[in-house]
Amino acid sequence: MMATKYAMTLLATLPFSALATADETPLNVVATIGMIADVAQEVGGECVNVEAMMGPGVDPHLYQASASDVALLRGAEHILYSGYSLEGQLGSVLENFSARTPTLAVAPASIDPASLITAQDVYGVDPHLWMDVSLWAQTLPTLSDAFSEARPECATTIETNTERYQAQLQALHEWVKESIASIPEEQRILVTAHDAFSYFGRAYDIEVEGIQGISTETETGIADIRSMADSVVARNVPAVFIESTINPRTIQAVIDAARQRGHEVVIGGQLYSDAMGDEGTVDGTYMGMIYRNTQHIVEALGGSLAPLPNALDDWASEWQLAQ
């Protein structure tokens, strides 16, 4: 299993089996970001109760733990975080808790290092792996193993959940690929506020340009705005995109600079990069986040959405999405 192969990335020193109980009390899990929390809940089902620390519109790069977060972590039986410095300022808090609570860096424990995109900055690795659905699906066995060990009486249910969700994610991955391919090649360029879509670009064959770097802690200068505007004009880009966790001023500055050069470009929609949408909506799920991003990108850049595959019928029906 991938999780075993990269077990050195686990910060926990306590065995999961120590958490096993004779009753059916759900495992109390706290996850840093929604993209982990939602996937973990799908895998664990009724056998786990997963709560995300960071909600819609929250930037994990800049996040600082509050007193209520510390209390939440204290009550957790297990803590999940993405890793690769995504939760940078939260790192020391997670390290402290790892001495008393099983604490798992999900991405390093699940994904082959050969699949990573390296970065020439303090990160070293681009942490936005959930943008490639086929990569993020590799976290499922890791979570399944962890939950099954903690709640062995739920192992069969967890395995069934994992297989069902794995099939849905594979179908979603193929749907995104087909939909992005419909965009005319000369317009297949995704301009966003920060560099969070490199895995998306690699997986689905679309060029990606971010004004800021991988981390939103980096500063955007006038030269960055001018350079991006030059690219937008030269490529005749029809639309650029804002992000739900980032102030849209840099994107607006690019639009204004392009207009001064005689090129009209519009905002193609709001994308979810470091956080999902509102709870209780399809956008507030991992699959919905990817679906909505793809919809905005494809429609704004001149493509057409592919029909949803049969494997997503139940999911689409649940959220009343057109099929």
N, C-alpha and C positions, 0 to 999 in steps of 0.2 A: 504494500500500500504506500502511496505517496507520503501519507502522514507519518508512517514509520520511518521512511527513508530520510525524512528531514526532521526527525524528532529533536535534533539538537537545537532547533529554533524554539522549542517550547520553554517558556520561562518557569513553568510550574515545577515544584519539587514534590508536590503531594500526588499520590496515585489517584486516578479517577475512581478506582474501585472503592476507595475509602468513602465515597459519597453514596454508594449504592444503599438503597433502603428497602425494607420489606413491604412498604406500602406503595401507593400509587401517587404520592405527592410529586407534582411536576418539579423538575430540576430548575432552580432559580438561577437564571443566566442574565448577565449584564453585558451588552455589546456597546462598543464606542459609537459606531456609525450605523445608520439604517441599512446600508447595503449588506452588512453582516447580520444584523438583527433579523431582517426579513427572511434571508436565506436559512438562518439557523432555526427560525420558527417553522418554516416549511419542512425542514428535515425532522425536527423533533416533534412537531404536531402537539398533541395534548400531553405528551410526556415532558415537555419543557415549557417554561414561561420566560420569554426573552423580552428584555426591556432595553431600548436604545438610549444612551446618554445624550446624543446629539440629534436634534429634530430637524425639521425642514428649515432651510435657509441658514444653517449653522456651518461655518467654515472650520473643518477639523485642523487645518494648518495653524490657525490662530487660537484654537480653543484652550481655555484655562478652566481647570476643575473648580467647581464651587463647593461650599460646605454640603449642599444637598447631594452632589455627585459622590462625595466621599462617603456619605451615609449610605447611598445606593450601593456603592462598591462593597462596603462592609457587610451588607446583607446578602451579597451574591454567593452562591455555591461555586460559580464558575464565571470567569471574565474572558471575553473575546475582544480582540482588537485586530486591526488590519495589519499593522507593521510597516516596515520600510520607512519609518519616520513620518508617516502620514499624520499621526497624532502627536507631532513633535513636542509641544509644550506639556502634553499629558504624560510623556514618557516616564518621568521620574515618579509620578503617582502610581502608574501601572507597575513599575519595578518594585516599589515598596509593597504593593499588595501581593505580588507574586510570591513573597515569602510565606504568606498565610493562606492564599486562595489559588487554586489552579487557574493559571492565566496563560492564554494561548494566543500567539501571534498567527492569525489564521492564514494570511497569504504566504509567508515564508514556510509554514508547515505543509503547504498544499501544492505549491506551484514550482515546477522545475526551474532552477536558476537560469537555464539556457533559454527560457521563454521570456525573461525579463528584458525591459528596455532600460539601458543604463542612462544616467544623466550626468552632465558635467557641472554638478553643483554639490551642495552639502548633502543632498539626498543620496547621490550615488546610484539610486534605482528609482525609476518612476513608480510611485505607489498606486496609481489609478488603474489597477488591474481589472476591476469590475466592468470597465468599458468594453472589454472583449468577453462576451458571454461564455464562449467556449473555455476561456481561462478561468473565469470566476466559478464555473461549474465544477472545476477541480477541487474547490473547497468542500464540496458535499461529502465525499468519503471521510475527510478529516473530521468534520462535524459529526457525521454519523458514528464514527468510531468512538469519539469522545463521549457522546450522549449515551451510546449503548453500553459503554463501560461504566458510566455513572448510574445508569438505570437499566441494568441487564434484563429486567422483566419486560422492558419496552423494546428490546432489540429487534424483534420481528416487525413491529409497527414502524420503527424508525427505518428499517431496511426498505419496507414497502413505500414509505414516504419519499425516501431518497431516490428510488428507481422512478417513481412517478414524476418527481420534480426534475430529475436528470433528463427525462424524455422531453419535458416541456422546454427546458433551457436549450436543448439541442435544436428543437423546432424553432424557437425564437432566434437563435443564432443564424440559422439558414434563412429565415424570413428577413432579418436585417440585411444580410449579405445580398439577397435578391433585390430588395428594395433600393439599397444604395447603388447597386449596379444600374438601375434605371436612370440615374442622373446622367445627363450628357457629360462625356469625359472632360470637356474643356471647362465645365462648371463644377466639377467634382472637387471643390476645395472648401474646407470648413474653417472659418475664421471665428475664433472665440476669445474671451477675455484672458484666460490663462491656459497654460499648456497641460490640460487634463485629458485630452482625447487622443493621445498618441497610440494607445492600444486599440482604440476604436478605429483609427485610421489604418493601422496595419492589418487588423482583422477583416475590415470591410472595404479596403481599397479606395480610400478617400484621403486626399492630401489634407493635412491639418496645420494650421498656423495659429499660435497663441500669442497675444500681445505680451503678457507676463510670462514668467518662467513656470516651472512645475509648482513651486510654492507661491502662495499669494502674499508671502512676506516680502518678496522681491519688489523693488520699486519700478514703476513704469515711467520712463523719461520721454521727453519730446521727440528724441531721435527714434524711439520705439514706435511712437504714433506715426511719425512721418514715414518710416520704413514700411509699416503695415499698410498705410494709405497708398503708398507707391505700388505695393504688391496688388492691392485690391483694384486699383485703376488699371495696371498693366494686364491683369488677368480678366478684367471685365467681370468681377465677382458681383452677382446680383444681390446677395444678402449676407449679412454677418449676424452673429448670435450673442446674446447676453446670457449670463448664468445666474442661477437662483441664489448663489452664495456670494456673489461679487457685485460691487457697485458698478452700474452700467456706464459710468462716466468715460472710461477708456474706450469702450466700443463707440460711444457717441462722438468722442474726439476723432476717431478714425473716420466715421461717417462724415463729419464736418470737413475734415481734411480732404477726403476724396471728392466731396462736393465742390470744394474750392478749385479742384483740378478738373472740374467739369463732368464728374462721374457720379451718378445717383445710385446709392446703395441703401438698402432698407434693413431693418432688424427683422430677421427671419423667424424669431421666436425666442423664448427663454428655454435654455437647456439645463438639465440637472447634471451637475458634475460631481461635487463633493457631498451632496445631500440629496435625498429623494424629495418628493412632493408631500402634500398635506396628508396626514393620517386619515384613513377612511376613504381615500380616493385611489384610483388605479395608479396615479402618479406616485402615491405613497408606498408603492411596492417596488421591489427590484425589477421585476419583469415589466411593470408599468412604466418605470423610469426609462428603461431602454426603449420601450415601445414609443413613448411620447417624444423622446429625443429623435428617434429615427423618423417619426412622422413630420416633425418640424423641419428637420434637415432636408428630407426628400422633397417635401412640398415647396419649400422656399428656394431650392436649387434646381427646380425644373424636372424632377423625376415623378414617379408614381408608385404608391405603395403596392406591394405584392399582396395577393389574397393571403389571409392568415391560414396556416396549415391546419389540417384536421386535428393534430395533436394538441392544438390550442383552443379547440372548440369549447371545452368546459370553462377554461379561464376567460375567454372572450365573452361567453354567456354570463358568467358571474359579474363581470364589469360592464356588461351591455355595450360591448364594442362591436362596430360594424365588421362583418366577416366577408 
